[in-house]
C-alpha cells in the first residue's frame, strides 16, 4: 500500500482555493464570504482535533474512553436533529425522541457489523468502531430529522382531518397512519436514492478516501457496499423508531391529539 | 336509548357544567363567539383535556375506550373535514358501491337532497354546504346515541337548513337520541323548541 503523506504545504495550497472563493463572493457581493471563511476554519479545527483524539483513542483501545467518544457523537447528532425541527416537542422529548431513535438504530447496527459481519477482535477496536458509528449516525441523523420534521409539520397542518377520524371512532393509530407513512417515506428517500446512484454519478466518499489512501478499488467497493447496506438498515430503523415514538407522543392516554405538546414554530425555517 | 349527563365538565373558559339531557331530548346552546360553546362540545367528546365526567345512560365515559365513546356520542364540528378521496370511503359500512349502501344512509342522503351516487363523488368537487350536509350523514351512519351539533346549519340556505332540521328531528325521535345543539339562530331555537341555555361570562345559564 502506498500512502502519499500530505504536507502542511499541500493543505495550504488547497486552502488558497477557498480563499479565492471567498474573494469571489466579496467581489460579486454574494455576501457569504464570512460564512465560507468561518465554515472552512471550523472544519479545519474540528477535523484536526478529531484526528488527534482518534490517534489517542487508537493508541489506547480503552473501552471507557471509546464509550465517552460514542456518547459525544450521539449527543451532537441528537442536538443536530433537534435543531432541524420546525416544531419541536416540548421538554426533554424534543431532544429525547431523536437521540433515542438514533441510539437504538446506529448502536445496534454497528454492534452487529463489528461482531458478526466484520468480526473485529476485540469488538470495540476503535479503528473500526468510531468510523462505522460515525457513518451510521450521520446518515440516521438525516433520516430521523427529515422524518420527525415531516411528522410534526403534517400533524400540525392536518389537525382537522386527524380529529375528524378520531370523531368517526378511529383509534389514534388509524387517525395518523397516512401521515406516519408519508413521514417514513420522506426519511428513507435520500438513502434509497444514494444507493441507486452509487458509483454512477460520483464515487461515495468513503470509497474515494480508501482509494486515495491506496486500497485496491475492489476492496474499497466491497467496504462501501457493506457500509451502504448498514447505513440503510440503520437509517430505516432509526426513522421507524422516531416516527413511532413521535406519533405516540402526539396523543395522550385518552387518544386526543395534543398539538400543545409541540412548541411554537421556529422562525428560522 | 340513553340520556346524556354532563357531570361538572369544565375547561379553561368555562366553569364546571352540570347538565342532564333525557333520552330523545333536544337542548340548545348559544352565547357570544369565543365564549367556549364549541370547546364544551369538544370536551364532552373527549377531544380536549377536560375535567369532570360524562354519562351516557348509566355508562361512564371514563370506563369506555375513547374511540367507542366518540362513536356513541357523535360530534359534528362547525367545519367538516374529509381525509380520503371520495365521499363513500368515509362511511363505516359501505365503501363505494351505491347499490349495496344500507337503506338508512340512502334514505338520509335523499332527505338532504342527494342521490346515492354522491358516495362516488370526489371530495374536491363538493361545495362547503354539501360538505356540511354530508358530514351529518357521515355522523349518523355511526349510529350515535347522543348528538353534539356545532352550528350544523351555519353555511346552508333556508331550504338546506330545513332539510337538516327535519333529518335531525327524525333521527332524534326514531333513535330516542339526546341532542345538544349549538345554534346562533334564535328562529331555529323557536322552531324546534326544547330547553335553551346560554353561556355568559364563563357560566351556563338557562336562556330567559
Interface residues (C-beta under 8 A of the other chain):
Chain A: X160 X161 X163 X164 X165 X166 X167 X168 X169 X170 X171 X178 X252 X254 X255 X256 X257 X258
Chain B: X45 X46 X47 X48 X49 X65 X66 X67 X68 X70 X71 X74 X75 X77 X79 X80 X81 X82 X83 X90 X92 X138 X139 X142
